[in-house]
């Protein structure tokens, strides 16, 4: 399974590396928190069949869920099967926050 570490993602962000960052935390989990990883775009994982074809294969895609397990890993595998250079964030959003990496307040759902 393709993955990216917290340190690698932070480096990509600081280096202005071209990639797409997808927040696929469940709606209730995301709503219970007050923030997102900078530049992340929330997509409802329950509706992935509706949005999967809109993900461009031209640049890498980083997928994160709450803890970096089933949701992000499953969606990463599905995107890779479609030809997208996708990888999941090891440890997910919770590891990102625990590492003290920057977040931004989200505007809700």
MDAnalysis code that builds the backbone (N, CA, C; Angstrom):
import MDAnalysis as mda
import numpy as np

u = mda.Universe.empty(327, n_residues=109, atom_resindex=np.repeat(np.arange(109), 3), trajectory=True)
u.add_TopologyAttr("name", ["N", "CA", "C"] * 109)
u.add_TopologyAttr("resid", np.arange(1, 110))
u.add_TopologyAttr("resname", ["UNK", "UNK", "UNK", "UNK", "UNK", "UNK", "UNK", "UNK", "UNK", "UNK", "UNK", "UNK", "UNK", "UNK", "UNK", "UNK", "UNK", "UNK", "UNK", "UNK", "UNK", "UNK", "UNK", "UNK", "UNK", "UNK", "UNK", "UNK", "UNK", "UNK", "UNK", "UNK", "UNK", "UNK", "UNK", "UNK", "UNK", "UNK", "UNK", "UNK", "UNK", "UNK", "UNK", "UNK", "UNK", "UNK", "UNK", "UNK", "UNK", "UNK", "UNK", "UNK", "UNK", "UNK", "UNK", "UNK", "UNK", "UNK", "UNK", "UNK", "UNK", "UNK", "UNK", "UNK", "UNK", "UNK", "UNK", "UNK", "UNK", "UNK", "UNK", "UNK", "UNK", "UNK", "UNK", "UNK", "UNK", "UNK", "UNK", "UNK", "UNK", "UNK", "UNK", "UNK", "UNK", "UNK", "UNK", "UNK", "UNK", "UNK", "UNK", "UNK", "UNK", "UNK", "UNK", "UNK", "UNK", "UNK", "UNK", "UNK", "UNK", "UNK", "UNK", "UNK", "UNK", "UNK", "UNK", "UNK", "UNK"])
u.atoms.positions = np.array([
    [0.854, -1.190, 0.000],
    [0.000, 0.000, 0.000],
    [0.888, 1.237, 0.000],
    [0.577, 2.166, -0.839],
    [1.337, 3.413, -0.915],
    [0.910, 4.356, 0.196],
    [1.887, 4.926, 0.855],
    [1.592, 5.854, 1.942],
    [2.601, 6.997, 1.920],
    [2.303, 7.993, 2.738],
    [3.178, 9.136, 2.920],
    [3.212, 9.432, 4.414],
    [4.376, 9.797, 4.909],
    [4.505, 10.105, 6.336],
    [4.102, 11.547, 6.612],
    [3.941, 11.840, 7.883],
    [3.648, 13.212, 8.310],
    [4.769, 14.145, 7.840],
    [6.019, 13.732, 8.063],
    [7.161, 14.570, 7.680],
    [7.203, 14.802, 6.175],
    [6.908, 13.766, 5.384],
    [6.924, 13.930, 3.926],
    [5.832, 14.881, 3.465],
    [4.625, 14.742, 4.013],
    [3.540, 15.649, 3.623],
    [3.871, 17.084, 4.021],
    [4.415, 17.271, 5.203],
    [4.804, 18.620, 5.638],
    [5.843, 19.212, 4.684],
    [6.781, 18.401, 4.245],
    [7.792, 18.852, 3.290],
    [7.151, 19.215, 1.953],
    [6.226, 18.383, 1.487],
    [5.515, 18.690, 0.235],
    [4.801, 20.029, 0.355],
    [4.137, 20.274, 1.486],
    [3.423, 21.538, 1.654],
    [4.384, 22.719, 1.691],
    [5.432, 22.611, 2.461],
    [6.399, 23.721, 2.549],
    [7.105, 23.969, 1.217],
    [7.331, 22.901, 0.456],
    [8.023, 23.021, -0.822],
    [7.119, 23.376, -1.981],
    [5.835, 23.611, -1.685],
    [4.855, 23.969, -2.724],
    [4.791, 22.913, -3.833],
    [4.996, 21.651, -3.440],
    [4.902, 20.532, -4.366],
    [3.461, 20.428, -4.865],
    [3.271, 20.149, -6.141],
    [1.920, 20.055, -6.694],
    [1.296, 18.705, -6.358],
    [0.209, 18.748, -5.598],
    [-0.538, 17.541, -5.246],
    [-1.925, 17.952, -4.780],
    [-2.805, 16.980, -4.703],
    [-4.152, 17.198, -4.199],
    [-4.264, 16.510, -2.853],
    [-4.816, 17.201, -1.872],
    [-4.988, 16.662, -0.527],
    [-6.478, 16.471, -0.265],
    [-6.871, 15.222, -0.026],
    [-8.279, 14.894, 0.183],
    [-8.538, 14.453, 1.617],
    [-9.440, 15.130, 2.271],
    [-9.906, 14.791, 3.612],
    [-11.116, 13.884, 3.435],
    [-10.988, 12.630, 3.831],
    [-12.103, 11.690, 3.679],
    [-12.580, 11.178, 5.041],
    [-12.450, 12.034, 6.061],
    [-13.006, 11.662, 7.362],
    [-14.527, 11.593, 7.233],
    [-15.127, 10.686, 7.977],
    [-16.596, 10.621, 7.993],
    [-17.138, 11.980, 8.427],
    [-18.300, 12.344, 7.909],
    [-18.878, 13.661, 8.173],
    [-18.989, 13.952, 9.664],
    [-19.471, 13.006, 10.454],
    [-19.638, 13.238, 11.891],
    [-18.300, 13.404, 12.602],
    [-17.298, 12.667, 12.158],
    [-15.964, 12.783, 12.757],
    [-15.375, 14.153, 12.441],
    [-15.491, 14.563, 11.204],
    [-14.955, 15.872, 10.806],
    [-15.693, 16.997, 11.516],
    [-17.002, 16.862, 11.604],
    [-17.813, 17.902, 12.233],
    [-17.490, 18.038, 13.722],
    [-17.093, 16.944, 14.362],
    [-16.764, 16.971, 15.786],
    [-15.449, 17.705, 16.047],
    [-14.648, 17.874, 15.031],
    [-13.390, 18.603, 15.174],
    [-13.608, 20.019, 14.649],
    [-12.640, 20.864, 14.875],
    [-12.792, 22.255, 14.436],
    [-11.818, 22.633, 13.340],
    [-11.098, 21.650, 12.782],
    [-10.035, 22.021, 11.852],
    [-9.780, 20.952, 10.798],
    [-9.022, 21.362, 9.794],
    [-8.586, 20.509, 8.683],
    [-7.091, 20.727, 8.490],
    [-6.466, 19.810, 7.762],
    [-5.088, 20.034, 7.339],
    [-5.117, 21.110, 6.257],
    [-4.168, 22.015, 6.304],
    [-4.099, 23.094, 5.326],
    [-4.180, 22.555, 3.899],
    [-4.965, 23.216, 3.079],
    [-5.144, 22.904, 1.664],
    [-5.908, 21.605, 1.398],
    [-6.447, 20.992, 2.436],
    [-7.240, 19.782, 2.243],
    [-8.631, 20.099, 1.715],
    [-9.169, 19.181, 0.963],
    [-10.525, 19.318, 0.410],
    [-11.342, 18.149, 0.918],
    [-12.419, 18.437, 1.667],
    [-13.233, 17.368, 2.221],
    [-14.155, 16.787, 1.158],
    [-14.153, 15.454, 1.088],
    [-15.071, 14.717, 0.235],
    [-15.670, 13.607, 1.078],
    [-16.978, 13.485, 1.037],
    [-17.674, 12.490, 1.851],
    [-17.290, 11.091, 1.384],
    [-16.663, 10.289, 2.243],
    [-16.258, 8.950, 1.823],
    [-17.444, 8.054, 1.492],
    [-18.603, 8.342, 2.058],
    [-19.797, 7.544, 1.762],
    [-20.277, 7.758, 0.332],
    [-19.847, 8.855, -0.283],
    [-20.284, 9.188, -1.647],
    [-19.140, 9.076, -2.651],
    [-18.131, 8.274, -2.342],
    [-16.940, 8.227, -3.187],
    [-17.239, 7.827, -4.620],
    [-18.261, 7.036, -4.860],
    [-18.605, 6.661, -6.237],
    [-19.077, 7.872, -7.039],
    [-19.596, 8.871, -6.345],
    [-20.050, 10.094, -7.013],
    [-18.894, 11.033, -7.370],
    [-17.829, 11.036, -6.586],
    [-16.755, 11.997, -6.823],
    [-15.463, 11.411, -7.380],
    [-15.328, 10.108, -7.408],
    [-14.061, 9.472, -7.800],
    [-13.587, 9.867, -9.191],
    [-14.495, 10.032, -10.130],
    [-14.093, 10.361, -11.500],
    [-13.621, 11.810, -11.654],
    [-13.855, 12.629, -10.655],
    [-13.404, 14.013, -10.695],
    [-11.985, 14.196, -10.181],
    [-11.368, 13.126, -9.710],
    [-9.998, 13.203, -9.209],
    [-9.047, 13.064, -10.390],
    [-8.215, 14.051, -10.581],
    [-7.300, 14.064, -11.732],
    [-6.096, 13.171, -11.472],
    [-5.669, 12.481, -12.512],
    [-4.549, 11.560, -12.413],
    [-3.212, 12.240, -12.695],
    [-3.191, 13.530, -13.001],
    [-1.963, 14.202, -13.406],
    [-0.968, 14.494, -12.305],
    [-1.422, 14.662, -11.076],
    [-0.537, 14.979, -9.953],
    [-0.844, 14.012, -8.811],
    [0.101, 13.824, -7.909],
    [-0.150, 12.925, -6.783],
    [-1.346, 13.379, -5.941],
    [-1.979, 12.403, -5.319],
    [-3.112, 12.652, -4.437],
    [-2.786, 12.043, -3.078],
    [-2.974, 12.824, -2.024],
    [-2.806, 12.328, -0.663],
    [-4.185, 12.283, -0.028],
    [-4.516, 11.129, 0.532],
    [-5.833, 10.888, 1.130],
    [-5.643, 10.715, 2.634],
    [-6.445, 11.422, 3.424],
    [-6.361, 11.209, 4.879],
    [-7.735, 11.075, 5.492],
    [-7.810, 10.185, 6.482],
    [-9.012, 10.026, 7.293],
    [-8.607, 10.308, 8.742],
    [-9.414, 9.903, 9.680],
    [-9.139, 10.230, 11.075],
    [-7.844, 9.607, 11.588],
    [-7.630, 8.314, 11.290],
    [-6.480, 7.611, 11.853],
    [-5.602, 6.912, 10.823],
    [-5.900, 7.058, 9.544],
    [-5.066, 6.470, 8.502],
    [-5.276, 4.981, 8.300],
    [-6.464, 4.512, 8.599],
    [-6.722, 3.077, 8.476],
    [-7.645, 2.781, 7.293],
    [-8.769, 2.137, 7.558],
    [-9.614, 1.574, 6.519],
    [-10.097, 2.563, 5.466],
    [-10.597, 3.706, 5.885],
    [-11.195, 4.630, 4.914],
    [-10.141, 5.155, 3.944],
    [-9.087, 5.754, 4.461],
    [-8.084, 6.337, 3.560],
    [-7.334, 5.259, 2.784],
    [-7.043, 4.140, 3.411],
    [-6.342, 3.077, 2.703],
    [-7.205, 2.468, 1.604],
    [-8.492, 2.274, 1.889],
    [-9.399, 1.720, 0.881],
    [-9.585, 2.655, -0.300],
    [-9.766, 3.933, -0.019],
    [-9.945, 4.893, -1.096],
    [-8.655, 5.094, -1.879],
    [-7.520, 5.031, -1.205],
    [-6.241, 5.099, -1.908],
    [-6.119, 3.938, -2.881],
    [-6.458, 2.739, -2.442],
    [-6.386, 1.558, -3.312],
    [-7.323, 1.706, -4.506],
    [-8.525, 2.219, -4.276],
    [-9.479, 2.403, -5.368],
    [-8.959, 3.423, -6.380],
    [-8.429, 4.539, -5.897],
    [-7.896, 5.557, -6.796],
    [-6.695, 5.032, -7.576],
    [-5.835, 4.268, -6.921],
    [-4.678, 3.699, -7.610],
    [-5.124, 2.732, -8.704],
    [-6.184, 1.982, -8.448],
    [-6.712, 1.063, -9.456],
    [-7.245, 1.820, -10.667],
    [-7.611, 3.088, -10.454],
    [-8.090, 3.937, -11.542],
    [-6.946, 4.669, -12.241],
    [-5.715, 4.432, -11.814],
    [-4.566, 5.073, -12.443],
    [-4.090, 6.346, -11.773],
    [-4.638, 6.681, -10.615],
    [-4.239, 7.890, -9.884],
    [-3.050, 7.557, -8.979],
    [-2.063, 8.432, -8.947],
    [-0.918, 8.276, -8.051],
    [-1.358, 8.717, -6.655],
    [-2.042, 7.815, -5.951],
    [-2.616, 8.139, -4.647],
    [-1.845, 7.444, -3.541],
    [-1.818, 8.097, -2.385],
    [-1.210, 7.512, -1.195],
    [-1.960, 8.003, 0.030],
    [-2.014, 7.185, 1.075],
    [-2.709, 7.598, 2.301],
    [-1.709, 8.161, 3.301],
    [-2.189, 9.044, 4.160],
    [-1.360, 9.660, 5.175],
    [-1.254, 8.718, 6.367],
    [-0.046, 8.287, 6.680],
    [0.174, 7.383, 7.807],
    [-0.276, 8.055, 9.106],
    [-1.150, 7.396, 9.835],
    [-1.654, 7.932, 11.099],
    [-2.805, 8.900, 10.945],
    [-3.074, 9.337, 9.716],
    [-4.202, 10.210, 9.434],
    [-4.140, 11.565, 10.122],
    [-5.313, 12.160, 10.206],
    [-5.444, 13.495, 10.782],
    [-4.981, 13.535, 12.237],
    [-5.298, 12.490, 13.000],
    [-4.923, 12.497, 14.418],
    [-3.407, 12.552, 14.594],
    [-2.664, 11.854, 13.759],
    [-1.201, 11.889, 13.843],
    [-0.666, 13.252, 13.404],
    [-1.300, 13.847, 12.393],
    [-0.901, 15.179, 11.928],
    [-1.032, 16.190, 13.071],
    [-2.176, 16.160, 13.752],
    [-2.394, 17.088, 14.878],
    [-1.427, 16.809, 16.014],
    [-1.222, 15.526, 16.319],
    [-0.323, 15.154, 17.421],
    [1.108, 15.612, 17.143],
    [1.482, 15.680, 15.882],
    [2.828, 16.128, 15.505],
    [2.965, 17.648, 15.549],
    [1.859, 18.352, 15.791],
    [1.901, 19.807, 15.864],
    [1.973, 20.495, 14.517],
    [1.599, 19.774, 13.460],
    [1.611, 20.374, 12.129],
    [0.429, 21.342, 11.998],
    [0.524, 22.313, 11.073],
    [-0.501, 23.347, 10.981],
    [-1.852, 22.828, 10.479],
    [-2.904, 23.399, 11.059],
    [-4.271, 23.115, 10.639],
    [-4.982, 24.449, 10.462],
    [-6.147, 24.399, 9.867],
    [-6.960, 25.618, 9.715],
    [-8.382, 25.299, 10.161],
    [-9.040, 26.284, 10.698],
    [-10.435, 26.106, 11.088],
    [-11.249, 25.824, 9.841],
    [-12.168, 24.875, 9.923],
    [-12.991, 24.611, 8.746],
    [-14.333, 25.314, 8.882],
    [-14.954, 25.484, 7.757],
    [-16.204, 26.239, 7.700],
    [-17.412, 25.354, 7.933],
    [-17.207, 24.142, 8.408],
    [-18.323, 23.225, 8.609],
    [-18.476, 22.313, 7.421],
    [-19.644, 21.721, 7.309],
    [-19.884, 20.756, 6.227],
    [-20.696, 21.348, 5.120],
])
